[in-house]
Amino acid sequence: MKSSLAKLEFHRFAGVSLSGGKTDRTAVAVIEYYPQQKRIFLRSLREKVRAEGDVSADQHLHMILTESEPGLEAVAFDVPLQLPKCMRCQLKCPGVERCKVPEIKWMWEYHRNRAKQKRPHKLFTPYTERCAEMYISSQLEEPFHPSHAMGSNAAPLTARAIFLARRFRFPMMEVYPKLAIWRIGRALKIGKSHLRFHAHSVDGDESRLVILKALVEHDIAFIYQQDMRTMVENNDAFEAFICALVAFLKFRGQTEKPPAGYPRNEAWIEFPKESISWF
């Protein structure tokens, strides 16, 4: 299988489920899309990318994405790749109440519109959260709650991702796996309970198996049984694969664009369209 596929035209994408630099939970999935065959092939799956001796986990991840997997057209990470606007701004700060930069003006408009619908609605903190997180939390078909880029849960991962990104030369994007899994699963007619609880310690493995089997049975992806088993047992590996799928979907023009009026220089979180045309 591998030898025959290697001769065909393909596009290669990677997904990274990033953990802390001192842990061993980082996972990387690399997929290849074969346009003529209209098929996605899971090329490689690595779990527990960690430090070994004097070689850091960061260096190991860098080597995987630049040496072991050459020719990547895009890499999708499950963590923020850009700091909130107030952490990037070099202007003299007049205070958030008087700030006129596009990102903060957008946040004010969002906040005031939400306050008309939901009271009380807490004021935003532009040094911890970003426009994308605010939008996803309330403007889609289901409530989603991505961690703020500089919130207590995501901040260390954001710092690591930005540190790593400085060395990469391929296009990178952010993915929120929970939303991506929801959209992919709904397009495949998978029950909502499986999509909501794929990461749970109880029955999460069953949900992941249902989702992976649906991708295979719909002739969307080819996955070796060993890799299937790894993703069922390890949610980090599963979410790395989902991130890679979103990178492929963006290549195919099957991810949502930012809403009208969204600030040009603000990060966006990629997620699939509600109706997906896979090939």
C-alpha positions in Angstrom: 0.0 0.0 0.0 2.7 2.5 1.0 4.9 1.8 -2.0 2.1 2.3 -4.5 0.8 5.4 -2.9 4.2 7.0 -2.9 4.2 7.2 -6.7 0.9 9.2 -6.9 0.2 12.9 -6.6 -0.7 13.9 -3.1 -0.8 16.8 -0.6 0.5 16.4 2.9 -0.8 17.9 6.1 -0.1 17.5 9.8 -2.0 18.0 13.0 -0.4 18.6 16.4 -2.1 18.0 19.7 0.3 20.0 21.9 0.9 19.4 25.6 3.3 21.1 28.0 7.0 21.0 27.1 7.8 18.9 30.1 5.1 16.3 29.6 4.9 13.4 27.1 1.4 13.9 25.8 2.1 15.7 22.5 0.9 13.8 19.5 1.4 14.3 15.7 -0.6 13.0 12.9 0.4 13.3 9.2 -2.1 12.7 6.4 -1.9 12.6 2.7 -4.7 13.6 0.3 -4.7 11.9 -3.1 -6.9 13.9 -5.4 -7.2 11.3 -8.2 -8.3 8.6 -5.8 -10.4 11.0 -3.7 -9.0 9.5 -0.5 -7.1 10.6 2.6 -4.4 8.3 3.9 -3.1 8.5 7.5 0.6 8.4 6.7 2.0 8.5 10.3 0.9 8.8 13.9 3.3 9.7 16.7 2.2 9.9 20.4 4.1 10.8 23.5 6.6 13.2 21.8 8.9 14.0 24.7 12.4 15.0 25.8 15.1 12.4 25.7 18.4 13.1 27.4 19.7 16.5 26.3 17.2 16.8 23.4 14.1 18.7 24.3 10.6 17.8 23.4 10.5 21.0 21.3 13.5 19.8 19.2 11.9 16.4 18.7 8.7 18.0 17.5 10.7 20.3 15.2 12.6 17.4 13.7 9.4 15.4 13.1 7.7 18.3 11.3 10.8 19.5 9.3 12.9 16.3 8.7 10.9 13.2 9.3 7.8 14.5 7.4 9.1 16.7 4.5 6.8 18.5 2.2 4.1 19.5 4.6 1.8 22.1 3.0 0.2 23.2 6.3 0.2 22.2 10.0 -2.8 22.6 12.3 -2.2 23.1 16.1 -4.9 22.6 18.8 -3.6 25.6 20.7 -3.4 29.4 20.1 -0.7 30.6 17.8 -1.2 34.3 18.5 -1.3 36.3 21.7 -4.3 38.5 22.5 -4.2 42.0 21.0 -3.3 43.8 24.2 -0.3 41.5 24.7 1.0 42.4 21.2 0.2 46.1 21.1 3.1 48.6 21.1 0.9 51.7 21.4 0.6 53.9 24.4 -2.5 52.4 26.2 -5.4 54.7 26.8 -7.4 52.0 28.6 -9.8 49.5 27.1 -12.7 51.9 27.4 -11.0 54.4 25.0 -9.1 52.1 22.8 -9.7 52.5 19.0 -7.7 49.6 17.6 -9.8 47.4 15.3 -9.6 44.3 17.5 -10.8 46.1 20.7 -13.5 48.0 18.8 -14.8 44.6 17.5 -14.8 43.2 21.0 -16.8 46.2 22.3 -19.4 45.7 19.5 -19.6 42.0 20.3 -20.0 42.7 24.0 -22.7 45.2 23.6 -24.7 43.0 21.2 -24.4 40.1 23.6 -25.4 42.2 26.5 -28.7 42.9 24.8 -29.4 39.1 24.6 -27.9 37.9 27.9 -27.7 39.7 31.2 -25.5 39.9 33.0 -22.8 39.6 30.4 -19.3 39.9 31.7 -17.0 42.4 30.2 -14.2 41.0 28.1 -10.5 41.0 29.1 -8.5 41.8 25.9 -5.2 40.7 27.5 -6.4 37.1 28.0 -9.0 36.5 25.2 -9.3 37.1 21.5 -12.0 37.8 19.0 -12.1 34.3 17.7 -12.8 32.8 21.1 -15.6 35.3 21.8 -17.2 34.6 18.4 -17.1 30.8 18.7 -18.5 30.8 22.3 -21.9 32.2 21.2 -22.4 32.6 17.5 -22.6 28.9 16.3 -25.3 26.3 16.4 -24.1 24.9 19.8 -22.4 26.7 22.7 -18.7 26.1 22.6 -16.1 27.4 25.1 -12.6 27.4 23.8 -10.0 28.3 26.4 -8.8 31.9 26.3 -5.3 32.2 24.7 -3.9 33.6 28.0 -6.3 31.9 30.3 -5.0 29.7 33.1 -5.4 26.5 31.1 -4.1 27.6 27.7 -1.4 30.2 28.6 1.5 27.8 29.0 0.6 26.0 25.7 0.2 29.3 23.9 3.7 30.3 25.0 5.1 27.0 23.8 3.3 27.1 20.5 4.5 30.7 19.7 8.0 29.7 20.7 7.9 26.7 18.3 6.3 28.7 15.5 9.2 31.0 15.2 11.3 28.2 13.7 8.7 26.9 11.2 8.4 28.0 7.6 5.2 26.2 6.6 1.7 27.7 6.9 0.2 27.1 10.4 -3.3 27.4 11.7 -5.3 27.0 14.9 -8.0 24.4 15.4 -10.4 23.9 18.3 -10.8 20.1 18.2 -14.2 20.0 20.0 -15.8 22.2 17.4 -14.0 20.5 14.5 -15.2 17.0 15.8 -18.8 18.4 16.1 -18.9 19.7 12.6 -17.2 16.6 11.0 -19.4 14.2 13.1 -22.7 16.0 12.2 -21.8 15.9 8.5 -21.3 12.2 8.9 -24.7 11.8 10.7 -23.1 10.7 14.0 -25.1 11.0 17.2 -24.6 14.1 19.3 -23.7 12.2 22.4 -20.6 10.7 20.7 -19.5 14.2 19.5 -20.0 15.9 22.9 -18.1 13.3 24.9 -15.3 12.1 22.7 -12.7 13.2 25.3 -14.4 11.8 28.4 -12.5 9.2 30.4 -15.7 7.1 30.5 -16.9 6.0 27.1 -14.7 8.4 25.2 -13.0 5.5 23.5 -16.3 4.3 22.2 -17.1 7.7 20.8 -13.7 8.0 19.1 -14.2 4.6 17.5 -17.6 5.5 16.1 -16.2 8.7 14.5 -13.1 6.9 13.0 -15.2 4.0 11.7 -17.6 6.5 10.0 -14.6 8.2 8.2 -13.5 4.8 7.0 -16.9 3.5 6.0 -17.7 6.6 4.0 -14.4 6.0 2.0 -13.0 9.3 3.3 -9.9 8.0 5.0 -7.7 5.0 5.0 -6.4 4.2 8.5 -4.3 1.2 9.5 -5.8 -0.9 12.3 -2.8 -0.2 14.6 -3.3 3.6 14.2 -7.1 3.2 14.7 -6.4 1.4 18.0 -3.9 4.1 19.1 -6.4 6.9 18.4 -9.2 5.0 20.2 -7.0 4.5 23.3 -5.3 8.0 23.2 -7.4 11.1 22.8 -4.3 13.3 22.1 -3.5 11.2 19.0 -7.1 11.3 17.9 -7.3 15.1 18.2 -4.0 15.4 16.3 -5.6 13.5 13.5 -8.7 15.7 13.6 -6.4 18.8 13.4 -4.8 17.3 10.3 -8.2 16.8 8.7 -9.1 20.4 9.3 -5.9 21.5 7.5 -7.0 19.3 4.6 -10.5 20.8 4.7 -9.1 24.3 4.6 -7.0 23.4 1.6 -10.3 22.2 0.0 -12.1 25.4 0.9 -14.3 23.6 3.4 -13.7 25.7 6.5 -15.6 28.7 7.7 -14.4 32.2 6.9 -14.3 34.9 9.6 -17.6 36.9 9.8 -18.0 40.2 8.1 -16.1 43.0 9.8 -13.7 40.7 11.6 -10.4 42.4 12.2 -7.9 41.7 9.4 -4.9 41.1 11.7 -6.6 39.0 14.3 -6.1 35.3 14.5 -8.9 33.0 13.4 -9.7 29.5 14.5 -10.3 27.2 11.6 -13.4 24.9 11.7 -15.3 22.9 9.1 -18.4 24.2 7.3 -21.7 22.6 8.5 -22.1 20.9 5.1 -18.8 19.4 4.1 -17.8 18.5 0.5 -15.0 16.1 1.1 -13.8 15.6 -2.5 
